């Protein structure tokens, strides 16, 4: 595999790493602006509105596809082989790299995030243990929270069944025959209905999440100046691992809801019900957006 060959051959100044998608060329904020398959074909192209360097990489690759394939399929050579350690589940994995630390990658192209790669095996083992403990605690809380929501729904359903009997309404099913899908899967059903099958553009989903997070902070009293200071602070630090950051979002959102007296489960269920009632409007708005225009602003506006 020749991710380093590709980086050197095309004089790439952006981050190059290997993921399940392929050889990804991107930035700290968008990891896969250009993606090259392991057989040497470009499977994701850069948007035309992006910068000149990205366009140069792509044009040079497209000018000689055979050269790109040879670069990908040739073995990389490295000036140094420094051991680093990471974990996957209960397994501690040793990898090699030329230079430890983010935004560098291992010989096999893995990004070395500061919270998942370590110079010592013991540190990786400690991180694996902490991650396992946190994951177990999170799942226990998740099961408890969902059970409370189910119990609340079952109580309400029992009340409705009693009303149905008094009103002579035929009951189509009982609670025992119903299976409640996890919230994330029910949201996926909604996004499929609005935007077609698939998860949609990850960058667009990222922008919309950021928009909603800012609107929540604004509704709770945060000012634009305070938000800008936090943006400068966050973007001055190394990029974190997305999976761990999702956990942080869930944790701090639940804590905020506790502080504001908001029932998180009721709020999210109410919002899902609301957006299901607006599928046609949302779909029409999405389809009206300018094609090929990349912008963080809703509606595809330039900002």
N, C-alpha and C positions, 0 to 999 in steps of 0.2 A: 504493500500500500504506500502511495507516494504523496501524502498530503504536504510534506515538506518540499518535495520536488515541485509541486504546483505552486506553493508559496514563493519559492525562490525563482522558478522559471518565469512567473508572471509579475515578479517584483511587487508582491501584495503587501500593502501596509496595514490592511484590516486584519482582524482576528480570523485565524483559520483553525478550525477544530473538526473533529470527526464525531458524528452522532448517528443515531439510527437512520436519519434522513440521508446521510452521505457525508461528503466533505463540504463543510459549511463555511462560507465566507461572509463575515458580518461585523457587527459592532458590539460594544458592551450592552446595548439596548435591544438590538435585533440580531440574533445569532446567525440567522440563515437568510441573508439577502440574496446570495447566489448559492445554489446547491449543485454539487457535482456527484454523480453516482459513482459507485466503486468500479464500474466498467469504463468510466471516463466520459460520460455524456452530461451536459448541463441539463438538469431536470427542473431547476427553478431559476428563472432569469431575473435580473435586477430590473426594478421599475425605471422607466425612462426619465422620471423626474429626479433620480438620485444623482450622486456626484460623479465627477469626471473620472476619478480613479476606478470606481466600480464599472463604469462604461468601458474603460480601457481594458480591464481584465477580461470582460466578457467579449469584447470585439476581437482581442488577440486569441482567445480560446476558440471562438467561432471561425476565425480565419484559417486555422489548421487543426481540425478535430483529431487527426491522427496524432499530432504532437501532444495534445491534451491527454489522450488515452494512454500514450506511452509514459507520460509523467505520472499519471495515477497508478498505473500497473507496475512501475518500477519501484524497487525497494528503496526506502529512504536511508540515508547515512547520517550519523550523528557524531558531533565532535566530543560529546560527553555522555555518560550513562549514569546519572545520579539516581539512586533508589528513592522512591516516595511511596507512601502507603495510603490506601483508601479502604472503604468497606462497602459491602453489598449484603444487606441482611446480617447474617452472623459470620460472614466470611471476610477476613482481612486480606486485602489484595495488594501485592507489591507490583509497582510499575517503575519504569525508568523514564528519565527526562534529561534534557540538556541543562535546564535551569528551573529550579522549583519556584512555585508561587504563581498566582494569578497575575497577568492574563496568559501565562505560558501553558503549553499543553504537554502531555506525556508523549513518549515515542509512538504510541498507538492513537494519538490525537485527542485524548480526553482532556477537557478543560480542568485545570487545577484550582477549583474554588477553595478559598481559605478555610471554609468550614467542612470540607470533605476530603482534602488531601493534607498529609502530614509528613514531616521529615522522619518521624519515629513511629515504629509499629505500635508502641504502647499508647501513643496519642490517638492513633486511628482506632484502636480497640476501645479506648475511653469514649471517643466520639460515637462509636457504634453502640456502646452500652447506653449512653445518654439518649441517643436517637430511638433505640428500642423502648426504653422506659417511657419516653415522651409519647411515642406512637401508641403504646398500650394504654396510657392514661387518656390520650385523645379518643381512642376507639371506645373505651369504657364510658367516657363522657358523652360521646356521640350516641352510643346505644341507649344510655340513660335518657338523654334529651329526646331521642326519637320515640322511646317508649312512653315518655310523658305526653308527647304530642299525640301518639296513637291512643293512649288511654283517654285523653281529652276528647278526641274525635269519636271514639267508641261510646263514651258517655253521651255525647250529643246525638249520635246515631241511634242509641237506645231510646232517647227521648223522642226523636223523630219517628221511630217505629211505633212507639206508644200512640203518638198523635195519628199516625196512619191507620192504626187499628180502630181508633175512635171515629175517624173520618171515613172508614170503609175503603181505604186506598190499598190496592194490591201491592205487596212488597216483592220486588223482583229478586233480591238477594239478601243474604245475611252477612254480618261482619266476618264470619268464619270463611266465607267464599271469596273475600276480597284480598288482594295482595297489594300493599302500598309500595310503590317504587321509591327508591331513594330520591331525595330532592334533586341531586345533580342530574340523574337520568330523566327526571320530569322536565327539568330545564332544557336538556338536550332535545326532548320531544318538541318543546316550544321553538327552539332555534331551528330545528328541521322544518317545522311548519312555516316559519317566517322566511328563512333564507335558503331553503332547499336542504337536501341531505348533506351531512357533513358538519364539521365544527365551525366552518367559516374561516375568515382570515384571522390568524392569531394576533397580528398587529392591530387590527381593528378592534378585536375583543379587548386587547390591552388598553387601547385608548378609551374605550367606553367604560371599562372598569375604573380607570383613573378619573374620568369625568364624574362618575357616580360617587367615588370616594371623596372628591373635592366638594361635591354638592352636599354630601352628608356632613363633612367638616364645616362647611359654610352654614348649614342649618343649625349646627350646634354652637355657633358663635365664633368660629375661626375667621380671621381676616385674610385678605389677599396678600398683605405684606408678610403675615405669619406663614402663609403657604409658600411664598417665594423663598423665605429663609430656610424652610424645611427642604424644599427642592434643591437649593444650593448645597445644603448639608448632605442629603442623601447621595446626590450625584458626585460629590467629592470623595466618596468612599468606594471601596472595591465592590463589584457586583456580587450579589448573593446567589444562592441556589434557589431556583424558582419554587421547588417543592417545599422547602423550609419556609420561604417567604409566605406561601399560601397559608401555612400553619400559623404564622405570625399574624396574618390578616384576620383569620378566623378568631384567634385568641383575643386580639385587641378589639375586634368588632363586638364580640360577646361582652367584654369588659365595659366597653362604651355603652352598650345597651343596658347593662346592669346599672351603670352610673346615671343613665337618663331615664330609667324606669320603663324601658321599651322591651316588650316580649319579642325576642329575635325570631322565634318560630312563627308566631302569628304575623309578624311584619313580612317575612319572606313569602309565606303562603298567600297573604293578601296581595302582594305584588305580582306573584305568579298568576293569580286569578285575574288581576287587572290587565296584565299584558296579553293573556289569552283572549280577552274580549276585544283586543285591538290588533289582531293578527293581520287583517287585511290592510289597515292603515300603515302598519309598520312595514309590511312587505312592499306596499306601493312606494313608500318613502325610500326604502332601500334600493328598489329597482330604478328610482329616478336619480340616484346619485351619479355624478360623472364617472365614467369608466376610465381606469388608468390614472386616476388622480389620487395621490397619497397625501392625506392630511389628518392630523389628530382631531380636527374640529368636526363635529357632527354635520352630516349633510355633504361631506366632501369639500367644504369650503376651504379656500386657501388661507393660511394664517402665518 
